[in-house]
Amino acid sequence: MWVLLSEIFPNRVRGVAISFVGLVNSAVCTVVQLLFPWQMDRFGGAPTFFIYAMFAILGVVWFARVLPETRGRSLEELEESLVRHH
């Protein structure tokens, strides 16, 4: 995740963007840690893990469709292709 993020943000905002993503990541992890015990008590193990599996599958599908391949490309090439697409 961190390697990908360091490649997809433009050079001029990379430091701030990665810091912001780190903040969002920490917030989501905190929410999951707070909700998980409640979900286990309320729904049980299988439904709780099914919920997280669905989020993981949706994330993989979204990333596969939206994010460009970064292998073998310079940061400048990636920035140009991302600006062109959006």
C-alpha positions in Angstrom: 0.0 0.0 0.0 2.7 2.5 1.0 4.8 1.8 -2.2 1.7 2.3 -4.4 0.8 5.6 -2.7 4.3 6.9 -3.0 4.0 6.3 -6.8 0.6 7.6 -7.6 0.6 11.1 -6.0 2.2 14.0 -8.0 5.6 15.1 -6.7 4.3 18.5 -5.5 1.8 17.0 -3.1 3.3 13.6 -2.4 4.4 14.3 1.2 1.1 15.9 2.3 -1.0 13.3 0.5 0.8 10.3 2.0 0.5 11.9 5.5 -3.2 12.4 4.9 -3.7 8.8 3.7 -1.8 7.6 6.8 -4.2 9.6 9.0 -7.2 8.1 7.2 -5.7 4.6 7.5 -5.2 5.0 11.2 -8.7 6.3 11.7 -10.2 3.3 9.8 -8.1 0.9 11.8 -9.3 2.5 15.0 -12.9 2.2 14.0 -12.4 -1.5 13.0 -10.8 -2.2 16.3 -13.7 -0.6 18.2 -16.4 -2.3 16.1 -14.9 -5.8 15.9 -15.8 -7.0 19.4 -19.3 -5.6 19.1 -19.7 -7.4 15.7 -18.5 -10.7 17.1 -20.9 -10.5 20.0 -23.8 -9.4 17.8 -23.3 -11.4 14.6 -20.9 -14.2 15.5 -17.7 -15.1 13.7 -18.7 -16.2 10.2 -20.9 -13.2 9.4 -18.4 -10.8 10.8 -15.6 -12.2 8.8 -17.9 -12.3 5.7 -18.4 -8.6 6.0 -14.7 -7.9 6.1 -14.1 -10.4 3.2 -16.7 -8.5 1.1 -14.9 -5.2 1.8 -11.6 -6.8 0.8 -13.1 -8.2 -2.5 -14.7 -4.9 -3.3 -11.4 -3.1 -2.7 -9.4 -5.5 -4.9 -11.9 -5.1 -7.7 -11.9 -1.3 -7.4 -8.1 -1.1 -7.3 -7.8 -3.4 -10.3 -10.2 -1.2 -12.3 -9.1 2.2 -11.2 -5.3 2.2 -10.5 -2.8 2.1 -13.3 0.1 -0.5 -13.5 3.2 1.2 -12.1 5.8 -1.5 -12.9 8.6 -0.2 -15.1 7.3 3.4 -15.3 9.0 6.5 -14.0 7.2 8.7 -11.5 6.9 11.4 -14.2 5.2 8.9 -16.6 2.8 7.9 -13.9 1.9 11.5 -13.0 1.3 12.3 -16.7 -1.0 9.3 -17.2 -3.0 9.9 -14.0 -3.5 13.6 -14.9 -4.6 12.6 -18.4 -7.2 10.1 -17.1 -8.7 12.4 -14.5 
